[in-house]
Each structure stands twice: as C-alpha cells, then as structure tokens.
Amino acid sequence: MHGGSTHFPIALVLVSLLFDMSGYVWPGEARRRELHTVGFYLILLGALSSFGAVFSGLAISKWTLIGTGLIAKHHLFVWPGVGLMIALAVWRIIVGDNASRRAFAIYLAAMVVASALIATAGYWGGEMLIGN
C-alpha cells in the first residue's frame, strides 16, 4: 500500500510547482489565474494524500521515525518535505489569491525545496525497494 500511495504526493507536488511557475511567468492575467488555481488544487491534494503515504510508511517501518541505513536517508528527506508541503498548502488556503508577487515568489522557492525533498525521499524509498 505504501508504494502505491506515495506516487500521489510526489506527482502532485511536482505538477503543482509546474503549474504555479507557469502561472508566475505567464503574460495574460486570465490564464495566470487558471494556472494558479490548478496549482492550488494540486498542492492541496498532494498534502492530503501525503497523510496516507506517511501512515502506511510508518506502519511498514514499525513506527520508526528515523531508523538506520536507507530508511534513515529516506526519512531524513521525507519528514521535512512532507512538513513543508503541508505548510505550503495551508499557506495557500489562508492567503488565497491575495499574495503579492514577491510573496508568491518566496512560495515558489519553498515549493522547489519541498519538491526536491519529496523527490529525493522517493529516490531513497525506491532504493530500499530494489535492494541497492
């Protein structure tokens, strides 16, 4: 169950970043709003789906928060990544469409960090699966 549930937050955070970055640089206001709206719903769904991935991961690791070896590498990236992803989703809910351009640029920078953390956690999770 963990392997299947992890694909949702990984894909959703990465695609949310893609839509929000596209909206940030898009010249037309109407299309910019549409792209940001899609980015908003994707980060929201990514944050929500991360709860299932985290719960199933904790269940398979017998509730180990850090561990050793590859699981430690996986957890050292997944915990800050999931925390940041949830915090960014909450920020988007609170701020809505009222963020200044500068504030949204900071949001995008944090999304790059969250995406990198989540993708790296996924890499180490895959390494555990294939046994390297």
C-alpha positions as CSV (number, residue, x, y, z in Angstrom):
1,M,0.0,0.0,0.0
2,H,2.8,2.4,0.8
3,G,4.5,2.1,-2.6
4,G,1.2,2.9,-4.4
5,S,0.2,5.8,-2.1
6,T,3.5,7.6,-2.3
7,H,3.1,8.3,-6.0
8,F,0.2,10.7,-5.4
9,P,2.0,13.3,-3.2
10,I,5.2,13.0,-5.3
11,A,3.5,13.7,-8.6
12,L,1.0,16.2,-7.2
13,V,3.7,18.4,-5.6
14,L,5.9,18.4,-8.7
15,V,3.0,19.2,-11.1
16,S,1.7,21.9,-8.7
17,L,5.1,23.5,-8.9
18,L,5.0,23.3,-12.7
19,F,1.6,25.0,-12.9
20,D,2.4,27.7,-10.4
21,M,5.7,28.5,-12.0
22,S,3.9,28.7,-15.4
23,G,1.3,31.0,-13.9
24,Y,4.0,33.2,-12.4
25,V,5.7,33.9,-15.8
26,W,2.5,33.8,-18.0
27,P,1.8,37.2,-19.5
28,G,-2.0,37.1,-19.5
29,E,-3.9,37.6,-16.3
30,A,-6.8,35.3,-17.1
31,R,-4.6,32.3,-17.9
32,R,-2.3,33.1,-15.0
33,R,-5.3,32.8,-12.6
34,E,-6.3,29.5,-14.2
35,L,-2.7,28.1,-13.8
36,H,-2.5,29.2,-10.2
37,T,-5.9,27.7,-9.5
38,V,-4.8,24.3,-10.8
39,G,-1.5,24.7,-8.8
40,F,-3.6,25.4,-5.7
41,Y,-5.8,22.3,-6.0
42,L,-2.8,20.1,-6.8
43,I,-0.8,21.1,-3.7
44,L,-3.9,20.7,-1.6
45,L,-4.5,17.2,-3.0
46,G,-0.8,16.4,-2.6
47,A,-0.8,17.5,1.0
48,L,-3.9,15.5,1.8
49,S,-2.6,12.4,0.0
50,S,0.6,12.6,1.9
51,F,-1.2,11.5,5.1
52,G,-2.0,8.1,3.6
53,A,1.6,7.7,2.4
54,V,3.0,8.7,5.8
55,F,0.7,6.4,7.7
56,S,1.4,3.4,5.5
57,G,5.1,4.1,5.6
58,L,5.1,4.3,9.4
59,A,3.2,1.1,9.5
60,I,5.7,-0.8,7.4
61,S,8.7,0.7,9.3
62,K,7.1,-0.5,12.5
63,W,6.6,3.2,13.6
64,T,10.3,4.0,13.3
65,L,10.7,7.8,12.8
66,I,14.3,7.8,11.6
67,G,15.9,4.3,11.5
68,T,19.3,3.4,10.1
69,G,20.7,2.9,6.6
70,L,18.5,3.6,3.6
71,I,15.4,4.1,5.8
72,A,17.2,6.8,7.6
73,K,18.1,8.5,4.3
74,H,14.5,8.2,3.2
75,H,13.1,9.6,6.5
76,L,15.6,12.5,6.6
77,F,14.2,13.8,3.4
78,V,10.6,12.8,3.8
79,W,9.9,14.4,7.1
80,P,10.9,18.0,6.2
81,G,9.5,17.5,2.7
82,V,6.0,16.4,3.9
83,G,6.0,19.1,6.6
84,L,6.9,21.8,4.1
85,M,4.3,20.6,1.6
86,I,1.6,20.7,4.2
87,A,2.7,24.1,5.5
88,L,2.6,25.4,1.9
89,A,-0.8,24.0,1.3
90,V,-2.1,25.7,4.5
91,W,-0.5,29.0,3.4
92,R,-2.3,28.8,0.0
93,I,-5.6,28.2,1.8
94,I,-5.1,31.1,4.1
95,V,-3.7,33.6,1.6
96,G,-5.8,32.6,-1.4
97,D,-5.4,34.9,-4.4
98,N,-4.2,37.8,-2.2
99,A,-0.4,37.0,-2.2
100,S,1.8,39.7,-3.5
101,R,4.1,38.8,-6.4
102,R,7.1,38.8,-4.0
103,A,5.3,36.6,-1.5
104,F,4.4,34.2,-4.3
105,A,8.0,34.1,-5.5
106,I,9.0,33.1,-2.0
107,Y,6.3,30.4,-2.0
108,L,7.7,29.1,-5.3
109,A,11.2,28.9,-3.9
110,A,9.8,26.9,-0.9
111,M,7.9,24.7,-3.4
112,V,11.2,24.0,-5.2
113,V,12.7,22.9,-1.9
114,A,9.7,20.8,-0.9
115,S,9.6,19.2,-4.4
116,A,13.3,18.4,-4.2
117,L,12.9,16.9,-0.7
118,I,9.9,14.8,-1.7
119,A,11.6,13.6,-4.9
120,T,14.8,12.6,-3.0
121,A,12.8,10.8,-0.4
122,G,11.1,8.9,-3.2
123,Y,14.5,8.0,-4.7
124,W,15.7,6.6,-1.4
125,G,12.4,4.7,-0.9
126,G,12.9,3.2,-4.4
127,E,16.4,2.2,-3.4
128,M,15.1,0.3,-0.4
129,L,12.6,-1.5,-2.7
130,I,15.2,-2.7,-5.3
131,G,17.7,-3.5,-2.6
132,N,20.7,-1.3,-3.5
